[in-house]
Amino acid sequence: MRKMSVGEFAEKVGLTPANVAVLKNGRAKAVRFSTLEAIWRTLNCQPGDLLEWVPDEEHEQQAVALNKK
């Protein structure tokens, strides 16, 4: 895979370079599915290549409580 500039990536995905930076830095509050689809298409990858579910504290506590039973 060749490297792509932020500007080129933003243009292909349909975002501004500033919004690409928001996504890259983890500051996005929400992402449209159409944006995710454009990112996956542009990078020729699958959702699991870019996304990871990390449980919050509440989910961690529930998992610990279940494991103690």
C-alpha positions as CSV (number, residue, x, y, z in Angstrom):
1,M,0.0,0.0,0.0
2,R,1.4,3.4,-0.9
3,K,1.3,6.3,1.5
4,M,-1.3,8.9,1.0
5,S,-1.3,12.6,2.1
6,V,-4.0,13.7,4.5
7,G,-5.3,16.1,1.9
8,E,-5.6,13.3,-0.7
9,F,-7.2,10.9,1.9
10,A,-9.7,13.7,3.0
11,E,-10.7,14.3,-0.6
12,K,-11.2,10.6,-1.4
13,V,-13.3,10.1,1.7
14,G,-15.2,13.4,1.4
15,L,-14.0,15.1,4.6
16,T,-12.0,18.2,5.3
17,P,-8.4,17.7,6.5
18,A,-9.5,19.2,9.8
19,N,-12.2,16.5,10.3
20,V,-9.6,13.8,9.3
21,A,-7.5,15.1,12.2
22,V,-10.4,14.9,14.6
23,L,-10.9,11.3,13.6
24,K,-7.2,10.5,13.8
25,N,-6.8,12.0,17.3
26,G,-9.9,10.2,18.7
27,R,-11.9,13.4,19.3
28,A,-14.9,12.6,17.1
29,K,-18.2,12.3,18.9
30,A,-19.8,10.3,16.1
31,V,-19.0,9.0,12.6
32,R,-21.6,8.4,9.9
33,F,-21.7,4.9,8.4
34,S,-21.3,6.4,5.0
35,T,-18.0,8.0,6.2
36,L,-16.8,4.7,7.6
37,E,-17.7,3.0,4.3
38,A,-15.7,5.6,2.4
39,I,-12.7,5.2,4.7
40,W,-12.8,1.4,4.3
41,R,-13.2,1.7,0.5
42,T,-10.3,4.2,0.3
43,L,-8.0,2.1,2.4
44,N,-9.2,-1.2,0.9
45,C,-9.7,-2.7,4.4
46,Q,-12.4,-4.2,6.7
47,P,-14.0,-2.6,9.7
48,G,-12.0,-4.8,12.2
49,D,-8.8,-3.4,10.7
50,L,-9.6,0.0,12.0
51,L,-12.1,-0.4,14.9
52,E,-11.7,-1.9,18.3
53,W,-14.3,-2.1,21.1
54,V,-12.8,-1.1,24.4
55,P,-15.2,-1.6,27.4
56,D,-15.8,1.3,29.6
57,E,-15.5,1.1,33.4
58,E,-19.1,0.0,33.8
59,H,-18.7,-2.9,31.4
60,E,-15.4,-3.9,33.0
61,Q,-17.1,-4.1,36.4
62,Q,-19.9,-6.2,35.0
63,A,-17.4,-8.6,33.4
64,V,-15.5,-8.9,36.7
65,A,-18.7,-9.6,38.6
66,L,-19.8,-12.3,36.2
67,N,-16.4,-14.0,36.4
68,K,-16.7,-14.1,40.2
69,K,-19.9,-16.2,40.1
